[in-house]
Amino acid sequence: MRAVRFDSVAGKLELAEVPIPALERDEVLVKVAACGICGSDAARMDGFVQSRMPIYTPGYEAAGVVAAVGDDVRSWTPGDRVVVAAGRECRNCPECREGRGSDICSDLRLMAVHYDGAWAEYLVTSATALVSVPDAMPLEHAAVLSGAVSTPYGAIDTARLRPAEAVGVWGVGGLGTHLVQLARICGATPIIALDRRPEARERALDRGADVALDPANKRVASYIAEITRGRGLDVAFDFVGRESTFEQARAVLGERGRLVLVKRAPEGSLVEHFSEGEDGRTVIGHTGYRVRHLKALVELTERGRLDVSSSVSAILPLARVVEGLAKVREYEGNPLRVLLRP
């Protein structure tokens, strides 16, 4: 099969012919229909996140069709349409030894970190890492759900967001824009989007933000106080991960407000100084999602509550992966998700 391979030692990316991976008894072979290019993919290739493999196939936001199943798999059959979770159970932790599945695993194995990813014609994962996709849903839309939408949905779950809570979103790129959309579905109000790029702010308004602000504006704090009628934010989501965004979000939290860091914690001691809370306010770190989040998103999309049709910014063949990465790195065309189609 054809697969994009990255040599993390040489820093070389190429399209290569490799064997179709063999199945273990509890695994499923999926023929990939589409896989997203995420900023995290670029970060891994740029050395900010280390893969456990010197040479590997990137990509972890995939959907496709079951091509074959292992001898012990009863839940899937060839021809099933599926979206693939980015992690699978480790098989070694106490939860896995009890057979409790990838949603309970305490040491998830991550696609494109611990095992090969989905910039390929086929991928292999565990039977518990798949979610069924209805026939009426394009597989390209399902691929967008796996990562670009599921990570912010997981962050909303982590924050325990409730209706009528005031929300601020710092950084409305691919993840932040979808969080705005999801927060609207959850009944948050008001929803305030903050980004330095005018086109990103405009898109956030189109996706459900009530107000969009430039975080460089020195009156941001007073604007948020006015918009929230003096109570401040109940939840702030930081997708940027800089000290400036952390401090700005912290300053506008209301009493018992939650600041959710969806990217890495900012450098320095701000988090340490804030760790014990101020007036009941808390800082929460969030990474990734669980299979249950992906299942919920498929249902929301199937029932018409969530529309990701405009989230597909471009679809490129595997041979144009370098072009796709450039679009993501340089924000060319302000993309939400660039997809690869094997």
N, C-alpha and C positions, 0 to 999 in steps of 0.2 A: 504494500500500500504506500501511498504518498503521505509524508508527514513533514512538518516543519521541525527541524532539530536545532537546538541551541547548545553550543559548546561553551560552558561557563568559564572554562580555563582560558580558551583562546578568544572568547568574546565573539564567536562566529555563528551567524544564523544562516541556515540553508534549507532548501527543500530537497528531501532525500527519499529514496526508496528503502523501506524497512519492512521486516516481516509483520504480518498481522499478528497481534499478540495472542498468545494461547490463553485458554480459560482454565481457572480452577473451578472446583465443584460448585462453589457458591457465587460465582461471578457471571456477569452478563457482558456480551460483546454488543456495542452500539455502533451502528453506521451513522456517522455525524452528518447532520443536515446543515447546521450552522453553529459557529462558536464566536463569542465576542472577543474583542481586543480591549482589555481594561488597562488603566494606568498602572495597576499593580503588575501586569505582565511586563510593561516597560521597566518598572522599578526593579523587578527581579533580574532582568537582563542588564540593567545598569549597575547591579551589585548591591542595591539597597536591601534586598531580601535574598537570602542564599537558598538555592535549591539543595536538597540532599543528594542530588545526582550530578556528576560532572557534565554529562550530556543527556538532554531530556527534550521532550516535546512540551512546549508551553500551551497555555490556554485552559480555562476552567469554567467558562460560561457556555455550556453546550446543550443542544437538544438534537434528537435524531430518532432512529428507528431500531428496535432490537433486531440484531442479525443472528444471534445464537445465544444459548444459555448453557450454564454448567449443569452437571448431572443432578445436583441437589436443588436446583431452582424450580419452584412451582408457581411463583407469583407472576412470572413474565413468560411470554412466548414470542417467537420471531414474528415481526410485523407490528408489534406494539409500538405506539408513538410515545416517546418519553422525553422528559427534561432531566438533566443530570445534575445532582448536587455536587458541590465542589470538594466535598470531603467524604470519606468513608471510614467505617469503624476500624480500629487498630487491631482488633482480635485478641489483644493481650491484657487489657485492663480488667478489673473485676466485673465491670458492667458488661463488657463483651463476653467474658467467660460465662456469664449468666444468660447470654443470648438476648440482650435487651436492645440491640440495634444501634445504628449510627446516631440517632437522636439523643441517646443516653451515654454514648461513649465519652470517656473523660480524656481521651488522647487521640483525637481525630487525625487521620492521615489526609493530607491535603494534595489535591491534584496539582501537578506541575511543581510540587515541592518534594513529596515523598514517592510519587509515581507519575507516569507520563500523562500529559494533558491531552487536549482535544483539538489542537491545530493539526488534524490528521483525518484520514478517511474513516478510521475506526478508533474506538477507545474501549477500554475494559474497566469496569468498576464493579462494586458489590451490588447484589440484588436489592439491598435496602437503601441504596443511594439514588434511586430512581423514583420519579413521580409521573403518573400517567398524564398524557396530554390529549384533550378531546379532539376529535376529528376536525371540528370547525376552527380550531386555533392554529394559525400558521406556526410552524416549528421555529421560524425566525423570531416570532414574538415570544415563544417559550424560552428561547435562548437568552433574550433580554431579561426575563424574570430571574434567570439563574445568575445572580451576582449583582447586576446593575439595579435591580429592584429588591431582591431578597435581602441584601445586606442592610439597606435602610429600613426595610420592614423589620428585620431582626433588631435594629437599633430602637425602633419604636416600641417593640416588645420589651427590650431591656429598660427603657425609660418608663414603662408602664403609663404611657400617654392616655389621658382620659379626655372625653368630649369637653369642649369649652375651655381647655387649657391654652394658654398663650405660648406659641412656639417661635423660636428663632433658628434659622438655618444658615450657618456660616459656610460658604462655598457651595454654589449651586451648579456644579458640573453634573456628570452622569449620575452620581449617587445622590447628591443634594437635591437635584431637580426632582428625582423620583420620591425622595422623602417628602418634599412639599406636596406632591400629588397624593401620597399616602396619608399624610397628616390631614389633608382636606377630607379624605374618605373617613378618617377616624373622628372627625368633628372638631378638630382643633380650631381655635379662634382667639385672637388673630394669628395669622401665619406671616412671619416677617422673614424675607430672604435677603441675605447680604452677600454681595460679590462685587469685586472691582470692575468686572466686565459688563458694560451696558447691555450687550446682547444676552448675557446670562441672566441678568435681572429681568429683562423683558420676557424671556422664556419662562422664568419662574412665575411671573404674573399670569402668563397664559396657562400654566399648569395648576394654578390655584392659590398662589400667594396673595395675601391682601395688600401687602406693601413690600417694595423692594428698595433696599438702601445700599449706598456705597459705603463699605466699612471705613474708608479713608476720610469720610466726612466727620468733622470734629463734633458734630451735634448728634451723632448716632444715639448716645445714651439718652439725651433729652427727647429725641424723637420716639424712642421705644417707650420711655416713661409716658409720653403723651398718648401713644397708640394703645398702650395697655391700661390707660387710666390710672397710672401711678402704681400698679401692683407689680410691674416687672414681668419677666418671663417665667413661666412654670417649667419649661424645658428648653434648653439651648443645645443644638446639635452642631458640633464642630467637625467639619469634613476637611479642614485646612491643616490643622495640627501645628500651628505656630504660636509662639508666646503672645503675639499681638492679638490673635483671634481668641485665644484662651482668656486673656485678661479682659478683653472687651466683652466677651460673653459672660464671664464671671461678674462683671460690674453691673450687668442689667438683669441678673437673676432676682426673682422675687423671693419672699420667704418660703422656705422649703423647696426652692427651685432645684432642678437637676441639670447638670452640665454633662452631656454625653460626648465623649471623645471617640469619634468613629475612626479617625486616623491615629497614628502614634501620638503618645503624649508629648507636649512641647518640651523642648530642652530647658534645662535650668531647674529652679527649685519652686516654681509656682505651684505645681501640683502638690509637692510636699507641704507647702505652707497652707494649702487649702484642704488637705486630706482629712482633717478632723471636722470640717464643716464650719460654716459661718451662718448663724441664725437658722440652723436646720438645713442649709443648702449642702448638696453633695456633688461629687465628681464621680462619674461612672465611665469605665472603659468598655468599648464594645468592638468586637471583631466578628465578621462573618455572619452565619445564620445556621439554622437547622433544617432538616428535611420538612418538618411540620410547617415552617414558614413558607417553603416553596409550594407545598400542597395548598396552603391558604391562598397564595397569590394566583395559582392556577384557577381556583374556584372563583376568586374575585374577578378575574379576567373573563372566565367562561360566562359568568352571570352579568357581565356588562358594567360592573362597578369600576373596573380598572381598565384603562385603554392605553396600551403601549405601542400602538400602531405608528405613531410619529417619533418613536424613540430609536428606530432603525435609521441611522444617518447615511450608511453606505453598506453595500454587500460586495465583497471582493473575493476572487479566487485565492487559494493558498499561495499561488505564485506571486501574488502582489502583497504579501504580508509586510514587506518593508515599507511600502506605500501606506498601508493601513496604520502601522506603528507611527509613521511620521504625522499622519492626521491626528492621532491621539496625543502625541507628545507636543505638537505645535498648536493644538486646538484649531486645526484648519477646518473652517466651516462651522465652528462651535458644535462639534458632534456630541451626541449623547451616547450612542453605541455604534461602532464600526464592527461589522460582522465578517467573518471568513466563511466561505462556502466551499468545502472540499469538492 
